[in-house]
Amino acid sequence: KLFLTRKKALIESKLPPFLSYADAKVGCISHGVIMCIKDFGCIVRFYGDVSGLVPMQELTTECMANPQELFFVGQ
């Protein structure tokens, strides 16, 4: 698979990329793309086919009932 991007946040990011699951440690922050939104959080894809769940309580400091209020697929 080959994925190309023009997303400025990904291209100019100063954050370390998650190239493997070993890079994605608890507490680490990186840029990714929302692939799916569920009631309990968002599925986010990173580089190297790495993906994971960001739980709703970790998405924002704002109180929300539904993640689709603030987020969308591809964001």
N, CA, C and O atoms as a Tripos MOL2 file, in Angstrom:
@<TRIPOS>MOLECULE
protein
  300   299    75     0     0
PROTEIN
NO_CHARGES

@<TRIPOS>ATOM
      1 N           0.8350   -1.1800    0.0000 N.3       1 LYS1
      2 CA          0.0000    0.0000    0.0000 C.3       1 LYS1
      3 C           0.8760    1.2370    0.0000 C.2       1 LYS1
      4 O           1.9660    1.2570    0.5710 O.2       1 LYS1
      5 N           0.3730    2.2530   -0.6480 N.am      2 LEU2
      6 CA          1.0560    3.5400   -0.6730 C.3       2 LEU2
      7 C           0.0400    4.6080   -0.3410 C.2       2 LEU2
      8 O          -0.9820    4.7270   -1.0160 O.2       2 LEU2
      9 N           0.3100    5.3880    0.6950 N.am      3 PHE3
     10 CA         -0.5590    6.4880    1.0790 C.3       3 PHE3
     11 C           0.2090    7.7810    0.9060 C.2       3 PHE3
     12 O           1.3400    7.9080    1.3750 O.2       3 PHE3
     13 N          -0.3980    8.7320    0.2400 N.am      4 LEU4
     14 CA          0.1770   10.0610    0.0590 C.3       4 LEU4
     15 C          -0.6890   11.0590    0.8040 C.2       4 LEU4
     16 O          -1.8910   10.8480    0.9670 O.2       4 LEU4
     17 N          -0.0810   12.1410    1.2550 N.am      5 THR5
     18 CA         -0.8430   13.1620    1.9610 C.3       5 THR5
     19 C          -0.3530   14.5510    1.5920 C.2       5 THR5
     20 O           0.8150   14.7620    1.2660 O.2       5 THR5
     21 N          -1.2740   15.4780    1.6560 N.am      6 ARG6
     22 CA         -0.9500   16.8980    1.5290 C.3       6 ARG6
     23 C          -1.3560   17.6230    2.8020 C.2       6 ARG6
     24 O          -1.3440   18.8530    2.8530 O.2       6 ARG6
     25 N          -1.7160   16.8620    3.8270 N.am      7 LYS7
     26 CA         -2.1330   17.4750    5.0840 C.3       7 LYS7
     27 C          -0.9480   18.2050    5.7030 C.2       7 LYS7
     28 O           0.0690   17.6030    6.0460 O.2       7 LYS7
     29 N          -1.1060   19.5050    5.8330 N.am      8 LYS8
     30 CA         -0.0270   20.3520    6.3390 C.3       8 LYS8
     31 C           0.4280   19.9160    7.7370 C.2       8 LYS8
     32 O           1.6220   19.9090    8.0340 O.2       8 LYS8
     33 N          -0.5310   19.5540    8.5870 N.am      9 ALA9
     34 CA         -0.1880   19.1370    9.9560 C.3       9 ALA9
     35 C           0.7100   17.9060    9.9560 C.2       9 ALA9
     36 O           1.5830   17.7860   10.8150 O.2       9 ALA9
     37 N           0.5140   16.9930    9.0140 N.am     10 LEU10
     38 CA          1.3450   15.7900    8.9470 C.3      10 LEU10
     39 C           2.7120   16.0860    8.3430 C.2      10 LEU10
     40 O           3.7290   15.5790    8.8160 O.2      10 LEU10
     41 N           2.7330   16.9010    7.3030 N.am     11 ILE11
     42 CA          3.9890   17.1990    6.6040 C.3      11 ILE11
     43 C           4.9280   18.0360    7.4670 C.2      11 ILE11
     44 O           6.1340   17.7900    7.4910 O.2      11 ILE11
     45 N           4.3810   19.0230    8.1750 N.am     12 GLU12
     46 CA          5.2110   19.9550    8.9500 C.3      12 GLU12
     47 C           5.3080   19.5940   10.4320 C.2      12 GLU12
     48 O           5.8490   20.3700   11.2190 O.2      12 GLU12
     49 N           4.8000   18.4450   10.8150 N.am     13 SER13
     50 CA          4.7630   18.0620   12.2210 C.3      13 SER13
     51 C           6.1600   17.9570   12.8300 C.2      13 SER13
     52 O           7.0830   17.4180   12.2180 O.2      13 SER13
     53 N           6.2910   18.4750   14.0310 N.am     14 LYS14
     54 CA          7.5250   18.3340   14.8160 C.3      14 LYS14
     55 C           7.4090   17.1490   15.7810 C.2      14 LYS14
     56 O           8.3740   16.7930   16.4590 O.2      14 LYS14
     57 N           6.2170   16.5420   15.8340 N.am     15 LEU15
     58 CA          5.9980   15.3880   16.7110 C.3      15 LEU15
     59 C           6.6050   14.1420   16.0870 C.2      15 LEU15
     60 O           6.6320   14.0140   14.8630 O.2      15 LEU15
     61 N           7.0920   13.2230   16.9110 N.am     16 PRO16
     62 CA          7.6570   11.9850   16.3550 C.3      16 PRO16
     63 C           6.5550   11.1270   15.7330 C.2      16 PRO16
     64 O           5.4920   10.9720   16.3340 O.2      16 PRO16
     65 N           6.7840   10.5660   14.5440 N.am     17 PRO17
     66 CA          5.7550    9.7250   13.9130 C.3      17 PRO17
     67 C           5.7070    8.3400   14.5520 C.2      17 PRO17
     68 O           6.7220    7.8270   15.0230 O.2      17 PRO17
     69 N           4.5270    7.7460   14.5630 N.am     18 PHE18
     70 CA          4.3770    6.3550   14.9810 C.3      18 PHE18
     71 C           4.5530    5.5020   13.7310 C.2      18 PHE18
     72 O           3.6150    5.3530   12.9480 O.2      18 PHE18
     73 N           5.7330    4.9440   13.5380 N.am     19 LEU19
     74 CA          6.0250    4.1110   12.3720 C.3      19 LEU19
     75 C           5.7380    2.6390   12.6410 C.2      19 LEU19
     76 O           5.6070    1.8430   11.7110 O.2      19 LEU19
     77 N           5.6420    2.2820   13.9260 N.am     20 SER20
     78 CA          5.3130    0.9150   14.3320 C.3      20 SER20
     79 C           4.5820    1.0000   15.6680 C.2      20 SER20
     80 O           4.5710    2.0470   16.3160 O.2      20 SER20
     81 N           3.9790   -0.1000   16.0670 N.am     21 TYR21
     82 CA          3.2800   -0.1140   17.3540 C.3      21 TYR21
     83 C           4.2530    0.0840   18.5170 C.2      21 TYR21
     84 O           3.8450    0.5460   19.5830 O.2      21 TYR21
     85 N           5.5120   -0.2510   18.3340 N.am     22 ALA22
     86 CA          6.5200   -0.0360   19.3790 C.3      22 ALA22
     87 C           6.7380    1.4560   19.6340 C.2      22 ALA22
     88 O           7.0920    1.8480   20.7460 O.2      22 ALA22
     89 N           6.5290    2.2900   18.6140 N.am     23 ASP23
     90 CA          6.6790    3.7430   18.7660 C.3      23 ASP23
     91 C           5.5120    4.3600   19.5280 C.2      23 ASP23
     92 O           5.6690    5.4200   20.1350 O.2      23 ASP23
     93 N           4.3620    3.7290   19.5090 N.am     24 ALA24
     94 CA          3.1340    4.2730   20.1060 C.3      24 ALA24
     95 C           3.0390    3.8590   21.5680 C.2      24 ALA24
     96 O           2.3360    2.9100   21.9160 O.2      24 ALA24
     97 N           3.7510    4.5790   22.4060 N.am     25 LYS25
     98 CA          3.7700    4.2700   23.8360 C.3      25 LYS25
     99 C           2.7680    5.1540   24.5770 C.2      25 LYS25
    100 O           2.4180    6.2350   24.1040 O.2      25 LYS25
    101 N           2.3170    4.6960   25.7260 N.am     26 VAL26
    102 CA          1.4010    5.4650   26.5580 C.3      26 VAL26
    103 C           2.0220    6.8220   26.8600 C.2      26 VAL26
    104 O           3.1770    6.9030   27.2760 O.2      26 VAL26
    105 N           1.2570    7.8820   26.6510 N.am     27 GLY27
    106 CA          1.7220    9.2340   26.9220 C.3      27 GLY27
    107 C           2.3590    9.9200   25.7350 C.2      27 GLY27
    108 O           2.5530   11.1350   25.7670 O.2      27 GLY27
    109 N           2.6920    9.1800   24.6810 N.am     28 CYS28
    110 CA          3.2810    9.7750   23.4720 C.3      28 CYS28
    111 C           2.1880   10.4200   22.6310 C.2      28 CYS28
    112 O           1.0550    9.9410   22.5870 O.2      28 CYS28
    113 N           2.5440   11.5110   21.9680 N.am     29 ILE29
    114 CA          1.6040   12.2440   21.1190 C.3      29 ILE29
    115 C           2.1570   12.3000   19.7090 C.2      29 ILE29
    116 O           3.3470   12.5440   19.5090 O.2      29 ILE29
    117 N           1.2860   12.0720   18.7270 N.am     30 SER30
    118 CA          1.6680   12.1630   17.3210 C.3      30 SER30
    119 C           0.4490   12.5780   16.5150 C.2      30 SER30
    120 O          -0.6830   12.4700   16.9870 O.2      30 SER30
    121 N           0.6830   13.0510   15.3060 N.am     31 HIS31
    122 CA         -0.4260   13.3840   14.4130 C.3      31 HIS31
    123 C          -0.9180   12.1270   13.7240 C.2      31 HIS31
    124 O          -0.1370   11.2200   13.4340 O.2      31 HIS31
    125 N          -2.2190   12.0750   13.4630 N.am     32 GLY32
    126 CA         -2.8310   10.9700   12.7430 C.3      32 GLY32
    127 C          -4.0850   11.4570   12.0410 C.2      32 GLY32
    128 O          -4.4110   12.6430   12.0830 O.2      32 GLY32
    129 N          -4.7840   10.5380   11.3990 N.am     33 VAL33
    130 CA         -6.0000   10.8600   10.6560 C.3      33 VAL33
    131 C          -7.1430   10.0120   11.2020 C.2      33 VAL33
    132 O          -6.9920    8.8040   11.3790 O.2      33 VAL33
    133 N          -8.2800   10.6380   11.4670 N.am     34 ILE34
    134 CA         -9.4470    9.9190   11.9720 C.3      34 ILE34
    135 C         -10.0210    9.0560   10.8590 C.2      34 ILE34
    136 O         -10.3620    9.5520    9.7860 O.2      34 ILE34
    137 N         -10.1230    7.7630   11.1270 N.am     35 MET35
    138 CA        -10.6460    6.8090   10.1450 C.3      35 MET35
    139 C         -12.0910    6.4190   10.4360 C.2      35 MET35
    140 O         -12.8390    6.0660    9.5250 O.2      35 MET35
    141 N         -12.4820    6.4840   11.7080 N.am     36 CYS36
    142 CA        -13.8180    6.0360   12.1020 C.3      36 CYS36
    143 C         -14.1820    6.7140   13.4220 C.2      36 CYS36
    144 O         -13.3290    6.8870   14.2930 O.2      36 CYS36
    145 N         -15.4380    7.0910   13.5620 N.am     37 ILE37
    146 CA        -15.9120    7.7100   14.8000 C.3      37 ILE37
    147 C         -16.9820    6.8180   15.4110 C.2      37 ILE37
    148 O         -17.9550    6.4490   14.7530 O.2      37 ILE37
    149 N         -16.7890    6.4820   16.6670 N.am     38 LYS38
    150 CA        -17.7350    5.6530   17.4190 C.3      38 LYS38
    151 C         -18.2140    6.4560   18.6270 C.2      38 LYS38
    152 O         -17.6480    7.5040   18.9370 O.2      38 LYS38
    153 N         -19.2510    5.9700   19.3080 N.am     39 ASP39
    154 CA        -19.7610    6.6490   20.5020 C.3      39 ASP39
    155 C         -18.7190    6.7180   21.6100 C.2      39 ASP39
    156 O         -18.7630    7.6230   22.4430 O.2      39 ASP39
    157 N         -17.7860    5.7790   21.6310 N.am     40 PHE40
    158 CA        -16.7960    5.6820   22.7040 C.3      40 PHE40
    159 C         -15.4450    6.2990   22.3460 C.2      40 PHE40
    160 O         -14.5400    6.3060   23.1810 O.2      40 PHE40
    161 N         -15.2820    6.8230   21.1090 N.am     41 GLY41
    162 CA        -14.0230    7.4480   20.7160 C.3      41 GLY41
    163 C         -13.7830    7.3800   19.2210 C.2      41 GLY41
    164 O         -14.6880    7.0610   18.4510 O.2      41 GLY41
    165 N         -12.5590    7.6810   18.8150 N.am     42 CYS42
    166 CA        -12.1900    7.7070   17.3950 C.3      42 CYS42
    167 C         -11.0850    6.6960   17.1040 C.2      42 CYS42
    168 O         -10.1590    6.5250   17.8960 O.2      42 CYS42
    169 N         -11.1940    6.0320   15.9610 N.am     43 ILE43
    170 CA        -10.1240    5.1730   15.4720 C.3      43 ILE43
    171 C          -9.2340    6.0630   14.6140 C.2      43 ILE43
    172 O          -9.7000    6.6750   13.6530 O.2      43 ILE43
    173 N          -7.9580    6.1320   14.9640 N.am     44 VAL44
    174 CA         -7.0110    7.0250   14.2920 C.3      44 VAL44
    175 C          -5.9210    6.2000   13.6270 C.2      44 VAL44
    176 O          -5.4040    5.2530   14.2180 O.2      44 VAL44
    177 N          -5.5730    6.5630   12.3930 N.am     45 ARG45
    178 CA         -4.4760    5.8900   11.6740 C.3      45 ARG45
    179 C          -3.2570    6.8090   11.6950 C.2      45 ARG45
    180 O          -3.3560    8.0230   11.5160 O.2      45 ARG45
    181 N          -2.1080    6.1820   11.9200 N.am     46 PHE46
    182 CA         -0.8320    6.8780   11.9110 C.3      46 PHE46
    183 C          -0.0050    6.3210   10.7570 C.2      46 PHE46
    184 O          -0.5370    5.5900    9.9210 O.2      46 PHE46
    185 N           1.2560    6.6440   10.6940 N.am     47 TYR47
    186 CA          2.1280    6.1010    9.6460 C.3      47 TYR47
    187 C           2.3480    4.6090    9.8650 C.2      47 TYR47
    188 O           2.0570    4.0870   10.9410 O.2      47 TYR47
    189 N           2.8570    3.9300    8.8560 N.am     48 GLY48
    190 CA          3.2360    2.5270    8.9810 C.3      48 GLY48
    191 C           2.0770    1.5950    9.2690 C.2      48 GLY48
    192 O           2.2690    0.5460    9.8830 O.2      48 GLY48
    193 N           0.8780    1.9560    8.8370 N.am     49 ASP49
    194 CA         -0.3180    1.1430    9.0690 C.3      49 ASP49
    195 C          -0.6150    0.9600   10.5510 C.2      49 ASP49
    196 O          -1.2830   -0.0010   10.9320 O.2      49 ASP49
    197 N          -0.1360    1.8560   11.3830 N.am     50 VAL50
    198 CA         -0.4160    1.8350   12.8160 C.3      50 VAL50
    199 C          -1.7500    2.5420   13.0350 C.2      50 VAL50
    200 O          -1.9630    3.6440   12.5290 O.2      50 VAL50
    201 N          -2.6390    1.9160   13.7810 N.am     51 SER51
    202 CA         -3.9130    2.5500   14.1070 C.3      51 SER51
    203 C          -4.2710    2.2130   15.5420 C.2      51 SER51
    204 O          -3.7640    1.2500   16.1190 O.2      51 SER51
    205 N          -5.1530    3.0230   16.1060 N.am     52 GLY52
    206 CA         -5.5510    2.7770   17.4800 C.3      52 GLY52
    207 C          -6.7610    3.5910   17.8690 C.2      52 GLY52
    208 O          -7.1940    4.4830   17.1390 O.2      52 GLY52
    209 N          -7.3000    3.2730   19.0250 N.am     53 LEU53
    210 CA         -8.4620    3.9580   19.5700 C.3      53 LEU53
    211 C          -8.0070    5.1020   20.4640 C.2      53 LEU53
    212 O          -7.1540    4.9300   21.3340 O.2      53 LEU53
    213 N          -8.5940    6.2730   20.2310 N.am     54 VAL54
    214 CA         -8.4430    7.3870   21.1630 C.3      54 VAL54
    215 C          -9.7910    7.4880   21.8770 C.2      54 VAL54
    216 O         -10.7770    7.9030   21.2680 O.2      54 VAL54
    217 N          -9.8490    7.1140   23.1670 N.am     55 PRO55
    218 CA        -11.1210    7.1170   23.8870 C.3      55 PRO55
    219 C         -11.7070    8.5240   23.9960 C.2      55 PRO55
    220 O         -10.9740    9.5130   23.9790 O.2      55 PRO55
    221 N         -13.0270    8.6030   24.1070 N.am     56 MET56
    222 CA        -13.7170    9.8830   24.1330 C.3      56 MET56
    223 C         -13.1580   10.8250   25.1960 C.2      56 MET56
    224 O         -13.0350   12.0230   24.9420 O.2      56 MET56
    225 N         -12.8190   10.3180   26.3700 N.am     57 GLN57
    226 CA        -12.3220   11.1880   27.4410 C.3      57 GLN57
    227 C         -10.9390   11.7640   27.1240 C.2      57 GLN57
    228 O         -10.5080   12.7080   27.7850 O.2      57 GLN57
    229 N         -10.2330   11.2150   26.1250 N.am     58 GLU58
    230 CA         -8.9150   11.7140   25.7320 C.3      58 GLU58
    231 C          -8.9740   12.6260   24.5020 C.2      58 GLU58
    232 O          -7.9600   13.2120   24.1210 O.2      58 GLU58
    233 N         -10.1480   12.7510   23.8790 N.am     59 LEU59
    234 CA        -10.2670   13.5230   22.6420 C.3      59 LEU59
    235 C         -10.2370   15.0270   22.8680 C.2      59 LEU59
    236 O          -9.6680   15.7620   22.0600 O.2      59 LEU59
    237 N         -10.8380   15.4940   23.9500 N.am     60 THR60
    238 CA        -10.9580   16.9270   24.1880 C.3      60 THR60
    239 C         -11.1720   17.1900   25.6720 C.2      60 THR60
    240 O         -11.5390   16.2920   26.4300 O.2      60 THR60
    241 N         -10.9410   18.4230   26.0700 N.am     61 THR61
    242 CA        -11.2170   18.8250   27.4480 C.3      61 THR61
    243 C         -12.6620   19.2880   27.5900 C.2      61 THR61
    244 O         -13.1550   19.4570   28.7050 O.2      61 THR61
    245 N         -13.3460   19.4960   26.4570 N.am     62 GLU62
    246 CA        -14.7440   19.9160   26.4720 C.3      62 GLU62
    247 C         -15.6520   18.7240   26.7530 C.2      62 GLU62
    248 O         -15.3260   17.5880   26.4100 O.2      62 GLU62
    249 N         -16.7900   18.9960   27.3800 N.am     63 CYS63
    250 CA        -17.7750   17.9500   27.6340 C.3      63 CYS63
    251 C         -18.6160   17.7580   26.3740 C.2      63 CYS63
    252 O         -19.1550   18.7210   25.8280 O.2      63 CYS63
    253 N         -18.7250   16.5140   25.9170 N.am     64 MET64
    254 CA        -19.5400   16.2380   24.7310 C.3      64 MET64
    255 C         -20.1950   14.8770   24.8770 C.2      64 MET64
    256 O         -19.6480   13.9660   25.4990 O.2      64 MET64
    257 N         -21.3770   14.7590   24.2910 N.am     65 ALA65
    258 CA        -22.1030   13.4950   24.3450 C.3      65 ALA65
    259 C         -21.7380   12.5970   23.1760 C.2      65 ALA65
    260 O         -21.8090   11.3730   23.2820 O.2      65 ALA65
    261 N         -21.3470   13.2040   22.0570 N.am     66 ASN66
    262 CA        -21.0780   12.4560   20.8340 C.3      66 ASN66
    263 C         -19.8300   13.0270   20.1580 C.2      66 ASN66
    264 O         -19.8020   14.2230   19.8680 O.2      66 ASN66
    265 N         -18.8010   12.2240   19.8960 N.am     67 PRO67
    266 CA        -17.5850   12.7290   19.2560 C.3      67 PRO67
    267 C         -17.8290   13.3590   17.8830 C.2      67 PRO67
    268 O         -17.0330   14.1860   17.4390 O.2      67 PRO67
    269 N         -18.9200   12.9810   17.2010 N.am     68 GLN68
    270 CA        -19.2120   13.5530   15.8850 C.3      68 GLN68
    271 C         -19.5900   15.0250   15.9640 C.2      68 GLN68
    272 O         -19.6890   15.6900   14.9330 O.2      68 GLN68
    273 N         -19.8030   15.5490   17.1810 N.am     69 GLU69
    274 CA        -20.0800   16.9730   17.3550 C.3      69 GLU69
    275 C         -18.8450   17.8130   17.0190 C.2      69 GLU69
    276 O         -18.9760   18.9420   16.5470 O.2      69 GLU69
    277 N         -17.6610   17.2750   17.2560 N.am     70 LEU70
    278 CA        -16.4220   18.0380   17.0750 C.3      70 LEU70
    279 C         -15.4740   17.4630   16.0350 C.2      70 LEU70
    280 O         -14.5830   18.1700   15.5630 O.2      70 LEU70
    281 N         -15.6410   16.1990   15.6660 N.am     71 PHE71
    282 CA        -14.6790   15.5250   14.7960 C.3      71 PHE71
    283 C         -15.3580   14.9370   13.5720 C.2      71 PHE71
    284 O         -16.5670   14.7060   13.5740 O.2      71 PHE71
    285 N         -14.5660   14.6930   12.5120 N.am     72 PHE72
    286 CA        -15.0940   14.0620   11.3050 C.3      72 PHE72
    287 C         -14.0290   13.1520   10.7060 C.2      72 PHE72
    288 O         -12.8350   13.3500   10.9320 O.2      72 PHE72
    289 N         -14.4640   12.1560    9.9410 N.am     73 VAL73
    290 CA        -13.5510   11.2160    9.2870 C.3      73 VAL73
    291 C         -12.6700   11.9900    8.3050 C.2      73 VAL73
    292 O         -13.1610   12.8170    7.5350 O.2      73 VAL73
    293 N         -11.3810   11.7160    8.3400 N.am     74 GLY74
    294 CA        -10.4220   12.4030    7.4790 C.3      74 GLY74
    295 C          -9.7470   13.5810    8.1470 C.2      74 GLY74
    296 O          -8.7820   14.1300    7.6160 O.2      74 GLY74
    297 N         -10.2420   13.9710    9.3010 N.am     75 GLN75
    298 CA         -9.6740   15.1090   10.0230 C.3      75 GLN75
    299 C          -8.3350   14.7450   10.6050 C.2      75 GLN75
    300 O          -7.6970   15.5750   11.2520 O.2      75 GLN75
@<TRIPOS>BOND
     1     1     2 1
     2     2     3 1
     3     3     4 2
     4     3     5 am
     5     5     6 1
     6     6     7 1
     7     7     8 2
     8     7     9 am
     9     9    10 1
    10    10    11 1
    11    11    12 2
    12    11    13 am
    13    13    14 1
    14    14    15 1
    15    15    16 2
    16    15    17 am
    17    17    18 1
    18    18    19 1
    19    19    20 2
    20    19    21 am
    21    21    22 1
    22    22    23 1
    23    23    24 2
    24    23    25 am
    25    25    26 1
    26    26    27 1
    27    27    28 2
    28    27    29 am
    29    29    30 1
    30    30    31 1
    31    31    32 2
    32    31    33 am
    33    33    34 1
    34    34    35 1
    35    35    36 2
    36    35    37 am
    37    37    38 1
    38    38    39 1
    39    39    40 2
    40    39    41 am
    41    41    42 1
    42    42    43 1
    43    43    44 2
    44    43    45 am
    45    45    46 1
    46    46    47 1
    47    47    48 2
    48    47    49 am
    49    49    50 1
    50    50    51 1
    51    51    52 2
    52    51    53 am
    53    53    54 1
    54    54    55 1
    55    55    56 2
    56    55    57 am
    57    57    58 1
    58    58    59 1
    59    59    60 2
    60    59    61 am
    61    61    62 1
    62    62    63 1
    63    63    64 2
    64    63    65 am
    65    65    66 1
    66    66    67 1
    67    67    68 2
    68    67    69 am
    69    69    70 1
    70    70    71 1
    71    71    72 2
    72    71    73 am
    73    73    74 1
    74    74    75 1
    75    75    76 2
    76    75    77 am
    77    77    78 1
    78    78    79 1
    79    79    80 2
    80    79    81 am
    81    81    82 1
    82    82    83 1
    83    83    84 2
    84    83    85 am
    85    85    86 1
    86    86    87 1
    87    87    88 2
    88    87    89 am
    89    89    90 1
    90    90    91 1
    91    91    92 2
    92    91    93 am
    93    93    94 1
    94    94    95 1
    95    95    96 2
    96    95    97 am
    97    97    98 1
    98    98    99 1
    99    99   100 2
   100    99   101 am
   101   101   102 1
   102   102   103 1
   103   103   104 2
   104   103   105 am
   105   105   106 1
   106   106   107 1
   107   107   108 2
   108   107   109 am
   109   109   110 1
   110   110   111 1
   111   111   112 2
   112   111   113 am
   113   113   114 1
   114   114   115 1
   115   115   116 2
   116   115   117 am
   117   117   118 1
   118   118   119 1
   119   119   120 2
   120   119   121 am
   121   121   122 1
   122   122   123 1
   123   123   124 2
   124   123   125 am
   125   125   126 1
   126   126   127 1
   127   127   128 2
   128   127   129 am
   129   129   130 1
   130   130   131 1
   131   131   132 2
   132   131   133 am
   133   133   134 1
   134   134   135 1
   135   135   136 2
   136   135   137 am
   137   137   138 1
   138   138   139 1
   139   139   140 2
   140   139   141 am
   141   141   142 1
   142   142   143 1
   143   143   144 2
   144   143   145 am
   145   145   146 1
   146   146   147 1
   147   147   148 2
   148   147   149 am
   149   149   150 1
   150   150   151 1
   151   151   152 2
   152   151   153 am
   153   153   154 1
   154   154   155 1
   155   155   156 2
   156   155   157 am
   157   157   158 1
   158   158   159 1
   159   159   160 2
   160   159   161 am
   161   161   162 1
   162   162   163 1
   163   163   164 2
   164   163   165 am
   165   165   166 1
   166   166   167 1
   167   167   168 2
   168   167   169 am
   169   169   170 1
   170   170   171 1
   171   171   172 2
   172   171   173 am
   173   173   174 1
   174   174   175 1
   175   175   176 2
   176   175   177 am
   177   177   178 1
   178   178   179 1
   179   179   180 2
   180   179   181 am
   181   181   182 1
   182   182   183 1
   183   183   184 2
   184   183   185 am
   185   185   186 1
   186   186   187 1
   187   187   188 2
   188   187   189 am
   189   189   190 1
   190   190   191 1
   191   191   192 2
   192   191   193 am
   193   193   194 1
   194   194   195 1
   195   195   196 2
   196   195   197 am
   197   197   198 1
   198   198   199 1
   199   199   200 2
   200   199   201 am
   201   201   202 1
   202   202   203 1
   203   203   204 2
   204   203   205 am
   205   205   206 1
   206   206   207 1
   207   207   208 2
   208   207   209 am
   209   209   210 1
   210   210   211 1
   211   211   212 2
   212   211   213 am
   213   213   214 1
   214   214   215 1
   215   215   216 2
   216   215   217 am
   217   217   218 1
   218   218   219 1
   219   219   220 2
   220   219   221 am
   221   221   222 1
   222   222   223 1
   223   223   224 2
   224   223   225 am
   225   225   226 1
   226   226   227 1
   227   227   228 2
   228   227   229 am
   229   229   230 1
   230   230   231 1
   231   231   232 2
   232   231   233 am
   233   233   234 1
   234   234   235 1
   235   235   236 2
   236   235   237 am
   237   237   238 1
   238   238   239 1
   239   239   240 2
   240   239   241 am
   241   241   242 1
   242   242   243 1
   243   243   244 2
   244   243   245 am
   245   245   246 1
   246   246   247 1
   247   247   248 2
   248   247   249 am
   249   249   250 1
   250   250   251 1
   251   251   252 2
   252   251   253 am
   253   253   254 1
   254   254   255 1
   255   255   256 2
   256   255   257 am
   257   257   258 1
   258   258   259 1
   259   259   260 2
   260   259   261 am
   261   261   262 1
   262   262   263 1
   263   263   264 2
   264   263   265 am
   265   265   266 1
   266   266   267 1
   267   267   268 2
   268   267   269 am
   269   269   270 1
   270   270   271 1
   271   271   272 2
   272   271   273 am
   273   273   274 1
   274   274   275 1
   275   275   276 2
   276   275   277 am
   277   277   278 1
   278   278   279 1
   279   279   280 2
   280   279   281 am
   281   281   282 1
   282   282   283 1
   283   283   284 2
   284   283   285 am
   285   285   286 1
   286   286   287 1
   287   287   288 2
   288   287   289 am
   289   289   290 1
   290   290   291 1
   291   291   292 2
   292   291   293 am
   293   293   294 1
   294   294   295 1
   295   295   296 2
   296   295   297 am
   297   297   298 1
   298   298   299 1
   299   299   300 2
@<TRIPOS>SUBSTRUCTURE
     1 LYS1         2 RESIDUE 1 A LYS
     2 LEU2         6 RESIDUE 1 A LEU
     3 PHE3        10 RESIDUE 1 A PHE
     4 LEU4        14 RESIDUE 1 A LEU
     5 THR5        18 RESIDUE 1 A THR
     6 ARG6        22 RESIDUE 1 A ARG
     7 LYS7        26 RESIDUE 1 A LYS
     8 LYS8        30 RESIDUE 1 A LYS
     9 ALA9        34 RESIDUE 1 A ALA
    10 LEU10       38 RESIDUE 1 A LEU
    11 ILE11       42 RESIDUE 1 A ILE
    12 GLU12       46 RESIDUE 1 A GLU
    13 SER13       50 RESIDUE 1 A SER
    14 LYS14       54 RESIDUE 1 A LYS
    15 LEU15       58 RESIDUE 1 A LEU
    16 PRO16       62 RESIDUE 1 A PRO
    17 PRO17       66 RESIDUE 1 A PRO
    18 PHE18       70 RESIDUE 1 A PHE
    19 LEU19       74 RESIDUE 1 A LEU
    20 SER20       78 RESIDUE 1 A SER
    21 TYR21       82 RESIDUE 1 A TYR
    22 ALA22       86 RESIDUE 1 A ALA
    23 ASP23       90 RESIDUE 1 A ASP
    24 ALA24       94 RESIDUE 1 A ALA
    25 LYS25       98 RESIDUE 1 A LYS
    26 VAL26      102 RESIDUE 1 A VAL
    27 GLY27      106 RESIDUE 1 A GLY
    28 CYS28      110 RESIDUE 1 A CYS
    29 ILE29      114 RESIDUE 1 A ILE
    30 SER30      118 RESIDUE 1 A SER
    31 HIS31      122 RESIDUE 1 A HIS
    32 GLY32      126 RESIDUE 1 A GLY
    33 VAL33      130 RESIDUE 1 A VAL
    34 ILE34      134 RESIDUE 1 A ILE
    35 MET35      138 RESIDUE 1 A MET
    36 CYS36      142 RESIDUE 1 A CYS
    37 ILE37      146 RESIDUE 1 A ILE
    38 LYS38      150 RESIDUE 1 A LYS
    39 ASP39      154 RESIDUE 1 A ASP
    40 PHE40      158 RESIDUE 1 A PHE
    41 GLY41      162 RESIDUE 1 A GLY
    42 CYS42      166 RESIDUE 1 A CYS
    43 ILE43      170 RESIDUE 1 A ILE
    44 VAL44      174 RESIDUE 1 A VAL
    45 ARG45      178 RESIDUE 1 A ARG
    46 PHE46      182 RESIDUE 1 A PHE
    47 TYR47      186 RESIDUE 1 A TYR
    48 GLY48      190 RESIDUE 1 A GLY
    49 ASP49      194 RESIDUE 1 A ASP
    50 VAL50      198 RESIDUE 1 A VAL
    51 SER51      202 RESIDUE 1 A SER
    52 GLY52      206 RESIDUE 1 A GLY
    53 LEU53      210 RESIDUE 1 A LEU
    54 VAL54      214 RESIDUE 1 A VAL
    55 PRO55      218 RESIDUE 1 A PRO
    56 MET56      222 RESIDUE 1 A MET
    57 GLN57      226 RESIDUE 1 A GLN
    58 GLU58      230 RESIDUE 1 A GLU
    59 LEU59      234 RESIDUE 1 A LEU
    60 THR60      238 RESIDUE 1 A THR
    61 THR61      242 RESIDUE 1 A THR
    62 GLU62      246 RESIDUE 1 A GLU
    63 CYS63      250 RESIDUE 1 A CYS
    64 MET64      254 RESIDUE 1 A MET
    65 ALA65      258 RESIDUE 1 A ALA
    66 ASN66      262 RESIDUE 1 A ASN
    67 PRO67      266 RESIDUE 1 A PRO
    68 GLN68      270 RESIDUE 1 A GLN
    69 GLU69      274 RESIDUE 1 A GLU
    70 LEU70      278 RESIDUE 1 A LEU
    71 PHE71      282 RESIDUE 1 A PHE
    72 PHE72      286 RESIDUE 1 A PHE
    73 VAL73      290 RESIDUE 1 A VAL
    74 GLY74      294 RESIDUE 1 A GLY
    75 GLN75      298 RESIDUE 1 A GLN
